[in-house]
Amino acid sequence: MPELVRPRFTLILTYDIHNGLNVPYFRFIRQELEPALQDAGLVLQDAWHIAYGPYPERQLEFVTDELSRVISIMHSPRWERLENKLLSFVENYNVRVTRYTGVFKV
């Protein structure tokens, strides 16, 4: 059973998926990115599809209780590999870390 996380920080990834790559993108997210971040102590809380407006179409939000977990993963060779693979599926990519507020972040 996964450890309960009291969210204090959020790692937010926003981007648009390249046309025609939805299936391999989704496979990568579910089979590689999400498990790797979960192993590092970050839990996928929300996965948004933004269907309207001048925003990236996808937003993933991973939460954790310790900022050091986010810093550690983002400065690791594992993150570099994951991020580079994600970039092969997406464009208009942005990543940021915020304090957890419990509400949708734009």
Rosetta blueprint (number, residue, H / E / L):
1 M L
2 P L
3 E L
4 L L
5 V L
6 R L
7 P L
8 R L
9 F E
10 T E
11 L E
12 I E
13 L E
14 T E
15 Y E
16 D E
17 I E
18 H L
19 N L
20 G L
21 L L
22 N H
23 V H
24 P H
25 Y H
26 F H
27 R H
28 F H
29 I H
30 R H
31 Q H
32 E H
33 L H
34 E H
35 P H
36 A H
37 L H
38 Q H
39 D H
40 A L
41 G L
42 L L
43 V E
44 L E
45 Q E
46 D E
47 A E
48 W E
49 H E
50 I L
51 A L
52 Y L
53 G L
54 P L
55 Y L
56 P L
57 E L
58 R E
59 Q E
60 L E
61 E E
62 F E
63 V E
64 T E
65 D L
66 E L
67 L H
68 S H
69 R H
70 V H
71 I H
72 S H
73 I H
74 M H
75 H L
76 S L
77 P H
78 R H
79 W H
80 E H
81 R H
82 L H
83 E H
84 N H
85 K H
86 L H
87 L H
88 S L
89 F L
90 V E
91 E E
92 N E
93 Y E
94 N E
95 V E
96 R E
97 V E
98 T E
99 R E
100 Y L
101 T L
102 G L
103 V L
104 F L
105 K L
106 V L
